[in-house]
Amino acid sequence: MPDRRIDARRRISLASRAPLFLLLASFAFCSGCACCNARAKWESGASQNATTLRTASAPSCLAHSARRPSFDVSGPCDTDELLATAGRLEAAGNSACVDRYFEVVCRQWLHVASLGDQPTHDDLVCESKAYNAALAKLLVTAQRFHRLDPVTGLHVVQHERPLTIPVELHGFAWSAEDMNDFELVGEYRLNGYTKPVRSDGVGVPLLVRRCRAEDERFFRRVQPFSATAVLRTRPVEFAISEVAELASAPEEEMVLEFYNPGNCRHLAGADRRWETAGDLTAPFAWVAYIEPNRPVEAFLRPDSLEAKAQLVMIEPYQCGKIPIVFVHGLASDPTAWLTQIHALRAQPWFRRHYQAWTFRYPTGMPFLGGAAMLRSELQAAVALTPGAAEDPAAQQMVLVGHSMGGLVSKLQAAESGTALWDAAANCPLDAIRADAADRERLRELFFFAPLPFVRKVVFIGTPHRGSSIATQAVGRVSSWSAHISSQADARHRRLVADNPGVFAPWIARKVPTSVDLLEPDHPLLRAVEGLPISPRVAVHSIIGVADTHGADAPGDGVVSLASARYCGALSEKRVSETHAGLHEAATTTLELERILERHLETLEYADAECKQNGIFKLPEASVEP
C-alpha cells in the first residue's frame, strides 16, 4: 500500500507539470533545442523512380568499340517489350521480373558504354537516366524476391541457366555483411538550414541500413549509410600463368559494384570523367526523420531508459582517422549536430583525416553526471575498439561542445583536484557515511584527471560563467519540472540524512538540475570555471554576438559574451548568430574547418612517406604555437 500511494503521488506530480511543457519548450528553443530546429521528412524513391522509368527513353542497343561482353543480351525482344514484360511479372508477384529487369540493365549499359572512354558530363548524365532507372528497378525487385545478397552476389536466370553476378564494395569502412537492407533515395528534407550534397552521374544512390537485433555499445541498432550501385561490364583479369589455358575464356565479366559516394566519385579503373551519382545527406535526413527528437522528455526524466547516455560512431572505427566528438547542449540531443557533421563530411580532407562521433546524455541531471558518462564512454571506446589503443590518431581526439555541452567537454580535459568536492561538502569524501556504490559514484562525479587522448576542445556558445536565464522565471520553472526517479531521490535523501551538516545547502535541499548549476553565482559553476585545463590540450572558442540588448547583451541571447569567453583559448571567433543557430551557422562551419585543418598541420610524422599516407606519430605536445 505505501508503494501504491507513492506511485499515485508521482503520477499527480507529473500531471501537474504537464502545463509547464510549453514554457520548457520555449526555454529549449532559446537553448538551441534540436526538436525546434529540425523539420525532417523522408520519402522513398520507388515511386519517383517508376515515373523516371516511364518517361525516360528506351534507347536501342548501339554498337561500340569495346570488346563484346561474355553475357548474351541478344534476342527478339526490344527494350520496351522487356520493360513491359518485367512490369507485368512484378505486378503479378513473379520473381522472373528480376531476370527481365536484368536484361534491360544489360542493354542499357551497352548504350551508356558506347559513349567511349572520356564522355562529357552532360552526355553521361543524360544517357545514364534510363540505365539508372532500370537498375533501380532491378535492385528493388531483387531485394523483394531475395535474389540479392551483398555477400554471395546477385542471382539471376539467363537463358534458363542460373547466373551469379559478383558484388564488390569500394571505399567503405563497412563490410558486405553490414548491408542488410536498402531503399532508393527519394525526396527528403533534413531541416531548414541544410542543402543536400548530391552528385549526378552513372549509378543509383541508395540508403543502406545495417540492422542488428541487440544494442551495440557504439552503434545504433539500425545504422544508415550512403551507397551508389553500378552494374557494368569490365575486362576479366587473369594471372600470366593462366593466359595460355584460358585463351578462349571470355574477355569481359559483369559485376555489381557498391561505391561509397563520400570516398569514390568515379568508376573504379575508368577515366575520371566516368563520374558516379551519389547522395551524402540521405542518411542524416533518414535519422532525423525516423528518430523523433525527445530532448524535453530526456530533460524532464533524466533517469528514464530513453535518456540513457551513449557514444555513437557514424562509421566503424578507422585507424589513422582522428575522432571528433560532438556534444550537445541543454534540452537537446545529437540530432542537433546533423547539419554541422554533414557540412564537415562533405569536405574530402575531413573524410580522409577525421571520423565523427556523437554523444547523447540526459541533460536534466547535473552536467557533472553527463561529464562522467562521457568520460566513461570515451575510455571504453579507446580501450575496447580494436586497434584504437595503439592508434596515434585516437590520441589526437577533438571535442566540440555546444552550450552546456562545452562544460561537459571541458571536464574531459580538466584536473578536478578537490575543488569541486570542496564546493559540495565540508569533509573528505572518504570520511562521509555512505555505502560503497554511492561513494564510488561521488568519486566519479567530483574527482577526475584529464583524459590523455583528448588534445583539442572547441567551445561553441559555452556558458563558462552561467546564464541569467537560469535565474529567471523560465529557468526556475524548467528546474522544478525536471523529475528524477524515486530511487535516485531516496538515495539522495539517505546520503544527506546520514551526513548532517556535511553537504552544502545547494545539494542538501534536493538533487540539483543542470539549470540550477548554470546560475551565474552557483558555487559549483564557479569551481568548474576555475579548473585548469591540461597544457597538452588546445582550446578554441566560437561565440555568438547576435543580441545587443537584454540582460545578457552583448551575446547570443542566452549566453553573454562575458560568459562565453575563455581566457586560455588559442583563438576566439565571434559569429553574428543566436544561441539556437550558432552551432549550425555557416560561419561556425568555416571556423571549425580552420581549426581542424590547423590541427592536422601540427602533427608530426616519422618520415616523408608517412606524411604522404597520413600516418603520424604522437607529438610531445599538442598545443599550437
C-alpha positions as CSV (number, residue, x, y, z in Angstrom):
1,M,0.0,0.0,0.0
2,P,2.7,2.6,0.8
3,D,4.3,2.0,-2.6
4,R,0.9,2.5,-4.3
5,R,0.5,5.8,-2.5
6,I,3.9,6.9,-3.6
7,D,3.2,5.9,-7.2
8,A,-0.1,7.8,-7.1
9,R,1.6,11.0,-5.8
10,R,4.3,10.7,-8.5
11,R,1.5,10.5,-11.2
12,I,-0.2,13.5,-9.7
13,S,3.1,15.4,-9.6
14,L,3.9,14.5,-13.2
15,A,0.3,15.5,-14.3
16,S,0.7,18.9,-12.6
17,R,3.8,19.5,-14.6
18,A,2.1,18.9,-17.9
19,P,1.0,22.6,-18.4
20,L,4.6,23.6,-18.0
21,F,5.8,21.8,-21.1
22,L,5.1,24.9,-23.2
23,L,7.3,27.0,-21.0
24,L,10.1,24.4,-21.1
25,A,9.8,24.1,-24.9
26,S,10.3,27.9,-25.1
27,F,13.4,27.6,-23.0
28,A,14.6,24.7,-25.2
29,F,14.1,26.9,-28.2
30,C,16.3,29.6,-26.7
31,S,18.9,27.0,-25.9
32,G,19.1,25.6,-29.4
33,C,17.0,22.6,-28.8
34,A,17.2,20.2,-31.8
35,C,13.5,19.5,-31.8
36,C,12.7,23.1,-32.5
37,N,15.1,23.4,-35.4
38,A,14.7,20.1,-37.3
39,R,11.8,19.6,-39.7
40,A,12.9,16.4,-41.4
41,K,10.9,14.5,-43.9
42,W,11.6,11.3,-45.8
43,E,10.0,9.7,-48.9
44,S,11.3,6.5,-50.6
45,G,12.4,7.0,-54.2
46,A,10.5,4.0,-55.5
47,S,7.5,5.9,-56.9
48,Q,9.8,8.7,-58.3
49,N,12.0,6.1,-60.0
50,A,8.9,4.4,-61.6
51,T,8.0,7.8,-63.1
52,T,11.5,8.2,-64.4
53,L,11.5,4.7,-65.9
54,R,8.3,5.5,-67.8
55,T,9.4,8.9,-69.1
56,A,13.0,8.1,-69.9
57,S,13.5,7.0,-73.5
58,A,14.4,3.3,-74.0
59,P,17.3,3.5,-76.5
60,S,18.2,0.6,-78.6
61,C,21.4,-1.2,-78.0
62,L,24.1,0.6,-80.0
63,A,27.4,-0.9,-81.3
64,H,30.5,0.3,-79.6
65,S,34.2,-0.2,-79.9
66,A,34.7,-2.2,-76.7
67,R,35.0,-5.9,-76.8
68,R,31.7,-7.8,-76.8
69,P,30.7,-8.9,-73.2
70,S,30.6,-12.5,-72.2
71,F,26.9,-12.5,-71.4
72,D,24.3,-12.5,-74.2
73,V,21.8,-9.7,-74.5
74,S,20.7,-10.6,-78.0
75,G,17.1,-11.7,-78.6
76,P,14.0,-10.8,-80.5
77,C,12.5,-8.6,-77.8
78,D,13.4,-4.9,-77.8
79,T,13.9,-2.9,-74.6
80,D,10.4,-1.6,-74.5
81,E,8.9,-5.1,-74.6
82,L,11.3,-6.3,-71.9
83,L,10.2,-3.5,-69.6
84,A,6.5,-4.2,-70.3
85,T,7.1,-7.9,-69.5
86,A,9.0,-7.2,-66.4
87,G,6.3,-4.8,-65.2
88,R,3.6,-7.4,-65.7
89,L,5.6,-10.1,-63.9
90,E,6.4,-7.7,-61.0
91,A,2.7,-6.8,-60.6
92,A,1.8,-10.5,-60.5
93,G,4.4,-11.2,-57.8
94,N,6.5,-13.3,-60.1
95,S,10.2,-13.3,-59.3
96,A,11.0,-13.7,-63.0
97,C,10.7,-10.0,-63.3
98,V,14.2,-9.8,-61.8
99,D,15.6,-11.6,-64.8
100,R,13.8,-9.3,-67.2
101,Y,15.0,-6.2,-65.5
102,F,18.5,-7.6,-65.6
103,E,18.3,-8.0,-69.3
104,V,17.1,-4.4,-69.6
105,V,20.0,-3.1,-67.5
106,C,22.5,-5.1,-69.6
107,R,21.1,-3.5,-72.8
108,Q,21.1,0.0,-71.2
109,W,24.7,-0.4,-70.0
110,L,25.9,-1.2,-73.5
111,H,24.2,2.0,-74.6
112,V,25.9,4.0,-71.9
113,A,29.3,2.4,-72.5
114,S,29.0,3.4,-76.2
115,L,29.9,7.0,-75.0
116,G,33.5,5.9,-75.1
117,D,36.4,6.3,-72.6
118,Q,36.0,10.0,-72.0
119,P,32.3,11.1,-72.1
120,T,31.3,14.6,-71.3
121,H,29.5,15.2,-68.1
122,D,26.3,16.3,-69.8
123,D,26.3,13.2,-72.1
124,L,27.0,10.9,-69.2
125,V,24.1,12.3,-67.1
126,C,21.7,12.3,-70.0
127,E,22.4,8.8,-71.3
128,S,22.5,7.3,-67.8
129,K,18.9,8.3,-66.9
130,A,17.3,5.2,-68.4
131,Y,20.1,2.9,-67.2
132,N,19.9,4.2,-63.7
133,A,16.1,3.9,-63.6
134,A,16.2,0.3,-64.9
135,L,19.0,-0.6,-62.4
136,A,16.9,0.8,-59.6
137,K,14.0,-1.5,-60.5
138,L,16.4,-4.4,-60.7
139,L,17.8,-3.7,-57.2
140,V,14.3,-3.2,-55.7
141,T,12.8,-6.3,-57.1
142,A,16.0,-8.4,-56.5
143,Q,15.7,-7.4,-52.8
144,R,12.0,-8.1,-52.7
145,F,12.4,-11.6,-54.1
146,H,15.6,-12.4,-52.2
147,R,17.8,-12.5,-55.3
148,L,20.4,-10.0,-54.0
149,D,22.8,-10.8,-51.2
150,P,25.8,-8.5,-50.9
151,V,27.9,-11.4,-49.6
152,T,27.0,-14.0,-52.2
153,G,26.0,-11.8,-55.2
154,L,23.1,-11.0,-57.5
155,H,21.3,-14.2,-58.5
156,V,19.5,-14.1,-61.9
157,V,18.4,-16.6,-64.6
158,Q,19.5,-16.1,-68.1
159,H,18.5,-18.4,-70.9
160,E,17.2,-20.8,-68.3
161,R,20.6,-21.0,-66.6
162,P,21.3,-19.6,-63.2
163,L,23.9,-16.8,-63.2
164,T,25.5,-15.2,-60.1
165,I,26.8,-11.7,-60.5
166,P,29.6,-10.9,-58.0
167,V,29.3,-7.9,-55.7
168,E,32.2,-5.6,-54.9
169,L,32.5,-2.7,-52.4
170,H,34.6,0.3,-53.0
171,G,35.6,2.9,-50.3
172,F,33.6,1.6,-47.4
173,A,34.6,1.1,-43.8
174,W,31.5,-1.2,-43.7
175,S,31.6,-4.8,-44.9
176,A,29.2,-6.7,-47.1
177,E,27.7,-8.3,-44.0
178,D,26.6,-4.8,-42.9
179,M,24.5,-4.2,-46.0
180,N,21.3,-5.8,-44.6
181,D,18.7,-3.6,-46.2
182,F,18.4,-0.7,-48.6
183,E,15.9,1.7,-50.3
184,L,16.1,4.1,-53.1
185,V,16.8,7.7,-52.1
186,G,13.8,9.9,-52.8
187,E,12.6,13.3,-51.7
188,Y,13.7,14.3,-48.2
189,R,14.5,17.4,-46.1
190,L,16.9,17.4,-43.2
191,N,15.9,20.8,-41.8
192,G,15.6,24.4,-42.9
193,Y,19.3,25.0,-43.0
194,T,20.9,22.2,-44.8
195,K,21.1,21.7,-48.6
196,P,21.6,18.2,-49.8
197,V,25.0,17.2,-51.1
198,R,24.3,15.2,-54.3
199,S,26.1,14.4,-57.5
200,D,24.8,13.4,-60.9
201,G,26.3,10.6,-62.9
202,V,26.1,6.9,-63.5
203,G,24.6,4.6,-60.8
204,V,21.8,4.5,-58.3
205,P,22.0,6.4,-54.9
206,L,20.9,4.1,-52.1
207,L,20.2,4.4,-48.4
208,V,21.7,1.2,-46.9
209,R,20.9,0.1,-43.4
210,R,22.9,-2.1,-41.1
211,C,20.4,-3.8,-38.8
212,R,21.1,-5.5,-35.5
213,A,18.6,-7.2,-33.1
214,E,20.5,-6.1,-29.9
215,D,22.0,-2.9,-28.7
216,E,25.7,-2.3,-29.5
217,R,28.0,-0.1,-27.4
218,F,28.8,2.5,-30.1
219,F,26.2,2.0,-32.8
220,R,22.5,2.4,-33.5
221,R,20.5,-0.8,-33.9
222,V,19.7,0.5,-37.4
223,Q,22.7,2.3,-38.8
224,P,22.2,4.0,-42.2
225,F,24.9,4.9,-44.7
226,S,25.1,6.0,-48.3
227,A,26.0,3.8,-51.3
228,T,25.8,4.1,-55.1
229,A,25.1,0.9,-57.1
230,V,26.5,0.3,-60.6
231,L,26.0,-2.9,-62.7
232,R,28.5,-3.0,-65.5
233,T,30.9,-5.0,-67.6
234,R,34.7,-4.9,-67.1
235,P,37.7,-6.7,-68.6
236,V,38.5,-10.0,-67.0
237,E,42.0,-10.0,-65.5
238,F,43.9,-13.3,-65.4
239,A,47.3,-14.1,-64.0
240,I,50.1,-14.6,-66.6
241,S,50.2,-18.4,-65.9
242,E,46.6,-18.7,-66.7
243,V,46.6,-16.9,-70.1
244,A,47.6,-20.0,-72.2
245,E,45.0,-22.2,-70.6
246,L,42.2,-19.6,-70.8
247,A,42.9,-18.4,-74.3
248,S,39.2,-19.0,-75.2
249,A,37.8,-17.6,-72.0
250,P,35.5,-14.5,-72.1
251,E,37.3,-11.2,-72.1
252,E,34.6,-9.3,-70.0
253,E,32.5,-10.1,-67.0
254,M,29.5,-8.5,-65.3
255,V,29.9,-7.1,-61.8
256,L,27.6,-5.3,-59.3
257,E,29.5,-2.6,-57.5
258,F,28.7,-0.5,-54.5
259,Y,30.6,2.7,-54.1
260,N,30.9,4.9,-51.0
261,P,30.0,8.3,-52.5
262,G,32.0,10.1,-49.9
263,N,35.2,8.5,-51.0
264,C,34.6,7.4,-54.6
265,R,33.4,9.8,-57.2
266,H,34.4,7.8,-60.3
267,L,34.1,4.2,-61.6
268,A,37.0,2.1,-60.5
269,G,39.6,1.7,-63.2
270,A,37.9,4.1,-65.5
271,D,38.7,7.6,-66.7
272,R,37.8,10.3,-64.1
273,R,35.1,11.6,-66.5
274,W,33.1,8.5,-65.6
275,E,31.5,10.1,-62.6
276,T,29.2,8.2,-60.3
277,A,26.0,9.5,-58.8
278,G,25.7,9.9,-55.1
279,D,23.9,11.4,-52.1
280,L,25.8,12.1,-48.9
281,T,22.9,13.8,-47.0
282,A,20.3,11.0,-47.1
283,P,21.4,9.0,-44.0
284,F,21.3,12.2,-41.9
285,A,17.8,13.1,-43.1
286,W,16.6,9.5,-42.5
287,V,18.0,9.5,-38.9
288,A,16.3,12.9,-38.2
289,Y,13.0,11.5,-39.6
290,I,13.0,8.0,-38.1
291,E,14.2,9.0,-34.6
292,P,11.9,11.8,-33.4
293,N,13.7,14.1,-31.1
294,R,12.6,13.8,-27.4
295,P,15.1,16.1,-25.7
296,V,12.5,17.7,-23.5
297,E,11.4,14.3,-22.2
298,A,15.1,13.4,-21.5
299,F,15.4,16.6,-19.6
300,L,12.2,16.0,-17.5
301,R,13.1,12.4,-16.8
302,P,16.9,12.1,-16.9
303,D,16.7,8.6,-15.3
304,S,14.5,7.1,-18.0
305,L,15.7,4.5,-20.4
306,E,15.1,6.9,-23.3
307,A,17.6,9.3,-21.7
308,K,20.5,6.8,-21.3
309,A,23.9,8.0,-22.4
310,Q,25.6,6.7,-25.5
311,L,28.6,7.5,-27.6
312,V,27.7,6.7,-31.3
313,M,30.1,6.2,-34.1
314,I,28.8,7.2,-37.5
315,E,31.1,4.6,-39.2
316,P,33.2,1.7,-37.9
317,Y,36.4,2.8,-36.2
318,Q,39.1,3.6,-38.8
319,C,42.7,3.6,-37.7
320,G,44.5,6.7,-38.9
321,K,41.5,8.9,-38.6
322,I,41.2,11.4,-35.7
323,P,37.9,11.1,-33.7
324,I,36.0,14.3,-33.4
325,V,33.2,14.1,-30.7
326,F,30.2,16.4,-30.8
327,V,28.5,17.1,-27.5
328,H,25.0,18.7,-27.5
329,G,23.6,21.2,-25.0
330,L,20.8,21.5,-22.6
331,A,17.4,20.1,-23.7
332,S,18.9,18.9,-26.9
333,D,20.3,15.7,-28.4
334,P,22.8,14.5,-31.1
335,T,20.5,15.4,-34.0
336,A,21.3,19.0,-33.3
337,W,24.7,18.2,-34.9
338,L,23.5,16.6,-38.1
339,T,23.8,19.9,-40.1
340,Q,27.3,20.5,-38.9
341,I,28.6,17.0,-39.3
342,H,27.0,16.8,-42.7
343,A,28.8,20.0,-43.8
344,L,32.1,18.9,-42.5
345,R,31.9,15.4,-44.0
346,A,31.2,17.0,-47.4
347,Q,34.8,18.0,-47.4
348,P,37.2,15.3,-48.8
349,W,40.0,16.3,-46.5
350,F,37.8,15.9,-43.4
351,R,36.6,12.4,-44.5
352,R,40.2,11.5,-45.2
353,H,41.6,12.5,-41.7
354,Y,38.6,12.6,-39.3
355,Q,35.8,10.3,-38.1
356,A,32.8,11.8,-36.4
357,W,31.2,10.6,-33.2
358,T,28.3,12.0,-31.3
359,F,27.4,11.8,-27.6
360,R,23.9,11.6,-26.2
361,Y,23.2,12.2,-22.5
362,P,20.3,13.2,-20.2
363,T,20.6,17.0,-19.8
364,G,18.2,17.2,-16.8
365,M,20.7,15.8,-14.4
366,P,23.7,17.9,-13.2
367,F,26.2,18.3,-16.0
368,L,28.8,16.6,-13.8
369,G,26.8,13.4,-14.4
370,G,26.9,14.0,-18.2
371,A,30.7,14.6,-18.0
372,A,31.2,11.4,-16.0
373,M,29.2,9.4,-18.6
374,L,31.2,10.9,-21.5
375,R,34.4,10.1,-19.7
376,S,33.4,6.5,-19.3
377,E,32.2,6.2,-22.9
378,L,35.4,7.7,-24.3
379,Q,37.7,5.5,-22.2
380,A,35.7,2.4,-23.3
381,A,35.8,3.4,-26.9
382,V,39.6,3.7,-26.9
383,A,40.1,0.6,-24.8
384,L,37.6,-1.7,-26.4
385,T,37.6,-0.8,-30.0
386,P,40.1,-3.0,-31.9
387,G,43.2,-1.0,-32.9
388,A,42.2,2.2,-31.2
389,A,44.5,1.9,-28.2
390,E,47.6,1.6,-30.4
391,D,46.4,4.2,-33.0
392,P,48.2,7.6,-32.8
393,A,45.1,9.2,-34.3
394,A,43.0,8.2,-31.3
395,Q,45.4,10.1,-29.2
396,Q,44.6,13.3,-31.0
397,M,40.9,13.4,-30.2
398,V,38.9,16.6,-30.6
399,L,35.8,17.5,-28.6
400,V,33.2,20.1,-29.8
401,G,30.6,21.2,-27.3
402,H,27.7,23.5,-27.8
403,S,26.2,25.4,-24.9
404,M,26.3,23.2,-21.8
405,G,28.0,20.5,-23.9
406,G,31.0,22.7,-23.8
407,L,31.1,22.4,-20.0
408,V,30.8,18.6,-20.3
409,S,33.7,18.7,-22.8
410,K,35.8,20.9,-20.6
411,L,35.6,18.4,-17.8
412,Q,37.3,15.8,-20.0
413,A,40.4,18.0,-20.3
414,A,40.5,19.5,-16.8
415,E,42.0,18.4,-13.5
416,S,39.5,18.4,-10.7
417,G,41.7,18.2,-7.6
418,T,39.4,18.7,-4.6
419,A,37.9,22.0,-5.9
420,L,34.5,20.5,-6.9
421,W,34.1,18.4,-3.8
422,D,35.1,21.4,-1.6
423,A,32.2,23.3,-3.2
424,A,29.8,20.5,-2.3
425,A,30.9,19.2,1.1
426,N,33.0,20.3,4.1
427,C,34.7,17.0,4.8
428,P,36.8,14.5,2.8
429,L,34.9,12.0,0.6
430,D,36.4,9.0,2.5
431,A,35.1,10.4,5.8
432,I,31.4,10.6,4.9
433,R,28.9,7.8,5.7
434,A,27.9,6.1,2.5
435,D,27.8,2.6,1.0
436,A,30.5,1.6,-1.5
437,A,28.3,2.2,-4.5
438,D,27.3,5.7,-3.5
439,R,30.9,6.6,-2.6
440,E,32.2,5.4,-5.9
441,R,29.5,7.3,-7.7
442,L,30.5,10.5,-5.9
443,R,34.1,9.8,-6.7
444,E,33.3,9.6,-10.5
445,L,31.4,12.8,-10.4
446,F,33.8,15.0,-8.4
447,F,37.3,13.6,-8.9
448,F,38.9,13.1,-12.3
449,A,42.1,13.8,-14.3
450,P,42.4,15.0,-17.9
451,L,41.8,12.2,-20.5
452,P,45.3,11.6,-22.0
453,F,43.9,11.2,-25.6
454,V,41.9,14.5,-25.7
455,R,44.1,17.1,-27.5
456,K,41.7,19.8,-28.5
457,V,38.4,21.3,-27.2
458,V,36.2,23.7,-29.1
459,F,33.6,25.7,-27.1
460,I,30.6,26.9,-29.0
461,G,28.4,29.3,-27.1
462,T,29.5,27.8,-23.8
463,P,28.3,29.4,-20.5
464,H,31.5,29.3,-18.5
465,R,30.0,31.8,-16.1
466,G,26.4,30.7,-16.4
467,S,23.4,32.4,-18.0
468,S,20.9,34.8,-16.4
469,I,18.1,32.8,-18.0
470,A,18.7,30.1,-15.3
471,T,17.7,32.7,-12.6
472,Q,14.6,33.9,-14.5
473,A,11.1,32.5,-14.3
474,V,11.5,30.2,-17.3
475,G,14.7,28.8,-15.8
476,R,13.1,28.3,-12.4
477,V,10.1,26.5,-13.9
478,S,12.4,24.3,-16.0
479,S,14.4,23.3,-13.0
480,W,11.3,22.5,-11.0
481,S,9.9,20.5,-13.9
482,A,12.8,18.1,-14.1
483,H,11.9,14.9,-12.3
484,I,14.3,12.2,-11.1
485,S,13.3,8.7,-10.2
486,S,12.1,7.8,-6.8
487,Q,15.1,5.5,-6.3
488,A,17.5,8.3,-7.0
489,D,15.6,10.7,-4.8
490,A,15.7,8.1,-2.0
491,R,19.4,7.6,-2.3
492,H,20.0,11.4,-2.1
493,R,17.8,11.8,0.9
494,R,19.6,8.9,2.7
495,L,23.0,10.3,1.9
496,V,22.1,13.7,3.3
497,A,20.4,12.3,6.3
498,D,23.4,10.1,7.2
499,N,25.7,13.1,6.9
500,P,24.0,16.0,8.7
501,G,25.7,19.4,8.2
502,V,28.3,17.9,5.7
503,F,26.8,18.9,2.3
504,A,26.4,22.5,1.0
505,P,22.8,23.8,1.1
506,W,22.5,23.7,-2.7
507,I,22.9,19.9,-2.7
508,A,21.3,19.2,0.6
509,R,18.0,20.6,-0.4
510,K,17.5,18.4,-3.5
511,V,19.3,16.8,-6.4
512,P,20.3,19.9,-8.4
513,T,19.4,20.0,-12.1
514,S,21.6,21.4,-14.8
515,V,19.6,24.6,-14.9
516,D,20.4,25.1,-11.2
517,L,24.1,24.7,-11.9
518,L,24.0,27.3,-14.7
519,E,23.1,30.1,-12.3
520,P,25.9,32.7,-12.6
521,D,26.6,32.7,-8.9
522,H,26.4,29.0,-8.3
523,P,29.3,27.7,-6.2
524,L,29.9,24.6,-8.3
525,L,29.8,26.6,-11.6
526,R,32.5,28.9,-10.2
527,A,34.5,25.9,-9.1
528,V,34.3,24.4,-12.6
529,E,35.3,27.8,-14.1
530,G,38.5,27.7,-12.0
531,L,39.6,24.2,-13.0
532,P,42.8,24.2,-15.0
533,I,42.7,22.6,-18.4
534,S,45.7,20.4,-19.3
535,P,48.5,22.3,-21.1
536,R,48.5,19.5,-23.6
537,V,45.0,20.5,-24.8
538,A,44.4,23.3,-27.2
539,V,41.2,25.3,-26.6
540,H,39.2,27.4,-29.1
541,S,36.0,29.4,-28.7
542,I,33.2,30.3,-31.1
543,I,30.9,32.9,-29.6
544,G,27.5,34.2,-30.7
545,V,27.1,38.0,-30.7
546,A,23.7,38.5,-32.4
547,D,21.9,40.0,-29.4
548,T,22.9,43.6,-28.5
549,H,20.0,44.1,-26.0
550,G,18.8,42.4,-22.9
551,A,20.3,41.1,-19.6
552,D,23.0,39.0,-21.3
553,A,23.9,41.5,-24.0
554,P,26.1,41.6,-25.9
555,G,25.8,37.8,-26.6
556,D,23.7,35.3,-28.4
557,G,20.5,35.9,-26.4
558,V,21.2,33.1,-23.9
559,V,24.9,33.2,-23.2
560,S,26.6,36.6,-22.8
561,L,29.9,37.4,-24.4
562,A,31.5,37.7,-21.0
563,S,30.3,34.2,-20.0
564,A,31.3,32.6,-23.3
565,R,34.8,33.9,-23.4
566,Y,37.6,31.6,-22.2
567,C,40.8,33.3,-21.3
568,G,43.1,30.4,-22.2
569,A,41.7,30.0,-25.8
570,L,44.1,30.0,-28.6
571,S,41.5,31.5,-30.9
572,E,38.2,33.3,-30.4
573,K,35.7,33.7,-33.3
574,R,32.6,35.9,-32.9
575,V,29.7,34.9,-35.0
576,S,26.6,37.1,-35.7
577,E,24.1,34.3,-34.7
578,T,21.7,33.5,-31.9
579,H,22.3,30.7,-29.5
580,A,19.8,28.4,-31.2
581,G,21.6,28.6,-34.6
582,L,25.2,29.2,-33.5
583,H,26.3,25.5,-33.8
584,E,24.7,25.2,-37.3
585,A,25.8,28.5,-38.8
586,A,27.9,28.5,-41.9
587,T,30.5,30.8,-40.3
588,T,30.8,28.3,-37.5
589,T,31.5,25.6,-40.0
590,L,34.2,27.7,-41.6
591,E,35.9,28.3,-38.3
592,L,35.7,24.6,-37.4
593,E,37.3,23.7,-40.7
594,R,40.1,26.2,-40.0
595,I,40.7,24.7,-36.5
596,L,40.7,21.1,-37.7
597,E,43.0,21.9,-40.7
598,R,45.3,23.7,-38.3
599,H,45.2,20.6,-36.1
600,L,46.5,18.5,-38.9
601,E,49.3,20.9,-39.6
602,T,50.6,20.5,-36.0
603,L,51.0,16.7,-36.3
604,E,54.4,15.1,-36.5
605,Y,55.3,12.4,-39.0
606,A,58.1,9.8,-38.8
607,D,59.2,10.4,-42.4
608,A,58.0,11.8,-45.8
609,E,56.3,8.5,-46.8
610,C,54.2,8.6,-43.5
611,K,53.3,12.2,-44.2
612,Q,52.1,11.4,-47.7
613,N,50.0,8.5,-46.4
614,G,48.6,10.4,-43.4
615,I,50.4,8.2,-40.8
616,F,51.6,10.5,-38.0
617,K,53.2,9.9,-34.6
618,L,52.2,11.2,-31.2
619,P,53.9,14.6,-30.7
620,E,55.4,15.6,-27.4
621,A,53.0,18.5,-27.0
622,S,49.8,19.2,-28.8
623,V,49.4,23.0,-28.0
624,E,49.6,25.1,-31.2
625,P,52.2,27.8,-31.4
